[in-house]
Amino acid sequence: MISSDVIRGYNDPMILSILIEGDSYGYEISKRIREISDEKYIIKETTLYSAFTRLQKNGYIDSYPGDETFGKKRTYYKITPAGLEFYLAKRDEWQITKEVVNKFIGGDSE
């Protein structure tokens, strides 16, 4: 299991990467993060919804009401053009971060 401290700065781009595939809602996004990480990272509900608030505030996602489930409407999220731009920048940043960290604590040997 990965510590949330290690991944904290990349929750937003991970969520955005899922929204690039299509609009989705909280539980489904959480489930996809678990699946894609092979159960090595489970995002907490409070972390996920804090990220949604931050991403909306920054103009990276929009939300809209979806179907009613068990008497409650789901909120769906979709990525905006600004969100895609942010995601691409964070993806590039991650490549550099990974390269630097590997030089200190292992990883790819060259």
Sequence and secondary structure as in RCSB ss.txt:
>XXXX:A:sequence
MISSDVIRGYNDPMILSILIEGDSYGYEISKRIREISDEKYIIKETTLYSAFTRLQKNGYIDSYPGDETFGKKRT
YYKITPAGLEFYLAKRDEWQITKEVVNKFIGGDSE
>XXXX:A:secstr
   HHHHGGGHHHHHHHHHHH  EEHHHHHHHHHHHTTTS    HHHHHHHHHHHHHTTSEEEEEEEEETTEEEE
EEEE HHHHHHHHHHHHHHHHHHHHHHHHH  S  
